[in-house]
Amino acid sequence: MARVSRFVDEGLLDQAEQFCREVIETESENINMLGIFGAILLKLRKNNEAEKYLKRTIDLAPTFAKPHEDLGTLYLSENKPDRAATYFEKSARLDPGHVSALFGLANAQLQMDKRQEAEDTCDAILEKEPDNPEALRLLAQIATVDKRYVIAEGLLLKIARSTPEQSAAYLDLGHFLVDRSRLSEATDAFHKAIEINPSDYSNHLALGNSLSILGLTVESLAAFEKCLELEPREPSALLGRGHLLRIQGRRDEAIASYKKCAELRPDFGAAFWCLASLKGHRFSDEDVSEMQRRIESGGLDPVSETNFRFALARAYEDRGDFDDAWQQYRRGNDEKRARVQYDPVKVETKHDRLIEVFTAGLLQEKISRETVSPTPIFILGVPRSGSTLIEQILASHSMVEGAGELPQIVMMSAALGKTRSDNLAYPELLRHMHPEELASLGKTYLDQTAPHRHADLPYFTDKMPANFSHAGFIRLILPNAKIIDARRNPLDTCVGNYRQLFAQGKKQSYDLQELGEYCLQYRRMMDHWDEVLPGCILKVNYEDVVDDLESQVRRILEYCDLPWEDACLRYYDSDRSVNTASAEQVREPIYKDAVGYWKNYESHLDELLEVLAPVL
């Protein structure tokens, strides 16, 4: 036993496996050897054999706790939490002093969505080991799922304080803060994790991701490079590096990073989609055949399969094969829709409430009279409607910083009233708020968006498309803000969305009927804002910008109270990073290829044409 234990301790699992096999050949009922052999096979992911030997051990020694725990771990890895729980419970009864089986049980209960039972099991662990970091971490995870964020953060901070030598605690805390959009704090947590363990590549990967969201592309790129120095095969870092190179306009280097990822992980569909989404990149016939083979052979994880389908669709488009392209888009969108939660009725109901609350009278009565600095310029609408082009034009002006898509307005509106005892929430709560309170929210917005702004300029852009629902809220809390409604032919907009596999959000984009209905809701809300905020919102049509760039640039600058600058006509010369699906397009002079692109798919759009009939 000492010899096989030494092999395991040194990570020599193949030697340990071979040694166990030799012993079991002559000692077929050696319980200890059978048990450790099953555990070794489990570590080697040889689950079928591991199950056989662990069950054999239990048959020979039914009161041996460890094989029960190992079988629980095996079934948990196979997404069979109910079977796993049975074995974890038995192991915990056989050896009450050993908490690892209880931790496995809590994980199984959480997989079964039995959160209260999982919480009770964690409490049982903490009775034995009050500072057990794994139990505290699981409790934090449960609290996060239940949206008890203050409790979750407190638990994560407790883990960090009780395990100052472990970087994982700060890594978990950082990820939690990223999900709350508290990016500066998250970055500090990741730096702390790196300080504790600079050789763990995952710490640098997390830092790179958070810095990328903040728009700190140079620092983010350095973090990804450090990650790849420690782990050259890490696919997320290769994609992250490629993405940063892409948004900096370093196209050839970006392609090289994506191709390296595809070479190392040929089953990783995201690498192929990243290549496909680069405007002008063409796959070879061999690449197309390889993608077809991988899809048809099966065995891909669902996310990779969807990525491959979108990539293959783009390859068919490049060859003018729009019917086959559409079939891949259809399958890919159906797969993606099955994995996202989106309720179009809930969206319509939300807009009903907004229209009821945001009357002309309320907007006149509640509006703050206090102006803020810098001045935000909101560019809103449905994605793929030209908002990136408008932002690039504005950000080419010497007085404007392009800050990209900022989530603060959506998050602030959702959070309003959450802590009130009278259950009043947004938007109804606004009826009971004073202008001074609303002005304070405007200052909060500026404070929360400050980490995304890196230049001391009098204006900045926020091009979160979903802000179209909140134009009235923006007007109340930021009265001197500018609001631009980016519009495009709704058929081009919808087809553009349907052809795009978004990194996050945009959940309305994966079903044509829901997408069309979302566009109708957008038009409905903008019609309402035009009625109750006459003259406050500038409507900019993409087709007009393409047709007469200079006159539209003059309109935009005049509306924003910005002096004329020729650089806005040469927006494509700007060296700013552009972090959207249109990154390549806005580095080129105006072109008209995208106008009317929907006609390539006209024969497949009967459903969409019917939905959009009111606005066509």
C-alpha positions, 0 to 999 in steps of 0.5 A: 500500500505504501508504494501505491500511495507514493505513486498517487502522491507524486501524481504517477497515476499510470504507474499506480494503476499498473501496480494495482492491476498486478497485485489484484491478479494474485489478491483478488479480494484485497479490499484496500487494494480494490478500493484504491484501484477504483479511486485511481481509475476514477482519477484517470476518468476510466469510469466504467472500470472504476464503477466495477471495482468500487462496487466490488469493494462495497460487496466485499466490505459494505461498511467501508465508507471511502468506496461509497464516497468515490462512487458518489463522486463518479456519479456526480461527474456523470450528472447523476446527482440522485444516485450520487446522493445515495452513496454520499449519504451512506458514506457519511453515515458509515464515517460521521467524522469525515466531512468530504462525503458531506461536501459531495452530498451538498454538491449533489443536492445543489445539482438537484436544485435542492438548495435548502437541503444543500445549505443544511448539509453545509451547516452540518459540515461547519458544525464540525469544521467552522472555517471549512472553505469548501462549505463556505464557498458552496453556501456563497454559491447558494446565496448567489443563486437565491440573490442574497448577494450581501450574504454571499459576499460576506461568506466569500470575504470570510473565506479570503480572511481564513485562508490568506495563503490560498489564491482561490478565495480571491479568485472566487471573490473576483468572479462574484464582483465581475458578475455584479459589474463591480469591476474595479473591486474585482480587478483588485481581488484578481491582483491579490490572487496573483500576489498570493500565487503568481504561477497559477495561470487562471488568476492571470486569465481572470484578470485579463477578462476583467480588464478587457471589460473595463476597456483597458486593452493594453493591460488586459493583453499583457495579462492574457500573454502572462496566462499563455506563458504559464499555460500555452494551451489555454483556449480562453486566453488564446481567444481573449488575446485574439479578441483584444488584437482584433478590437485594436485593429491588429487583424493578422495577429488576431487571426493567428491567435484564433487559429492557434486555438483551433489547432490546439483544440479542433473541437472548440467551436468558439475558435472557428466562430471567432474566425468566421466573424472576422469580416472578409475572412474566408475558410478554405474548402478543407476547413469547411469539410472539417466543420461539416464532419465535426457537426455530422459525427456528433459528440460535440458539446452543445455550445461548440456545436452551435459555434460550428454551425454559425461558422459554417453558415458564414462559410456558405455565405461567402460562397453565395450558398444562402440556402445552406447558410440559412439552414445552419443559422436556423439549427444554430439559433434553435440550439442557442434558444434552447439554452437561454431564458427569454420571456417575450410576454415579460418584455411586453408587460414591462413596457406596458408599465413603463408607458403607464408610469412615464407620462409627460406630466411625471417627466416634467414634474420629477426631472432634476434641474442639476446638470452633470459632467461629463455629459453622457451620450446614449446611443440606443436601439436594437443591436445591429442597427448602426450604433457602433458606427455612430459611436465611432463617429462621435469618439473620433471627436477630440471632446468625446470618449467612446466607452462602449456598452455600459450596463449601469442604467439597466442594473440601476433601474432593476435594483431600484426599490429592492430593499424597500419594505413596501414592495414599490419597485421601478418604474412605479417607485419613481412617482414617489421620488423627489428630483433631488433623489433622482439627481443623486442617481445620476451622480451614482451613474457617473461614479459607476461608469468612471472605471470605463472612462480613461480620458478626461473629456467633457463627453462620453458615449454609452451605447448599450442598446437595451437602454431604449426601454429607459430613455425616460429614466435617463432623462430624469436622472441625467437631464443634460444627457444626449440620447440618439436612437440608432435605426435601420431597416427592421428586416436588415436589423433582424437578419443581422441579429439572427446571423450573429452569435452574441457573446452574452445577452441579446437573448431575443435574437435566437428566434425569428418571431421573438426577434420581430416582436422585440423590434415592434416593442422597440418601436412602440417604446420609441414612439412613446418617448417621442410623444412624452419627450418631444425633441429630446431624442435624435433619430439617426437612420443607418441608411441615411448615414451610408447615403450622405455621411457628412450631413448626418455627421453634422446633424449628430454633432449639432444635436450634441452641441459639439463643434465640427471636426473633420476627424468625424468624417474619417472615423475609420482612421481612429486607433481606438479599440472597438469591442463589438461585432462591428469592429472591422466594419467601422475601420473602413470607409462607408460602404453600402454592402450591408443595405438590403442584405436581408434580400439574400434570405427573402425566401426564408423570411415569411414568418418575420415579414408577417410579424414586422408588417406593422412597421414595414 
